[in-house]
Amino acid sequence: VDKRTNRLGRGVILVASDKLTVGNSARMRKWVLSETKKKEIDLTIDFSNTRFIDSADLEILLDLSKEIRDRGGNMTLLNVDRKLRSLMGLVELDSWIVFQDK
């Protein structure tokens, strides 16, 4: 995850790196959870630069989405590449997370 983040009210916007791997996705999850400390937040992750994601990352995104939802927040993935979005649809990630284009 790129360290460029923005806070807007109760929302946090992260910019994902070009490749999501187990290591950087796990760090992203840990960072989000430590920064929000059980608060209700809305999380948006900008995937404009991301062209690769592995199966472990999909699980991390799903877990993070569930944790944010349990806190009363929402998670949105922004500008997801068509191929990645298709992959995410295969594992029904789109039933837990909102997808949005610019």
Buried (B, 14 or more C-beta within 10 A) or exposed (E): BEEEEEEEEEBBBBBBBEEBBEEBBEEBBEBBBEEBEEEEBBBBBBBEEBEEBBEBBBBBBBEBBEBBEEBEBBBBBBBBBEEBBEBBEEBEBBEBBEBEEE
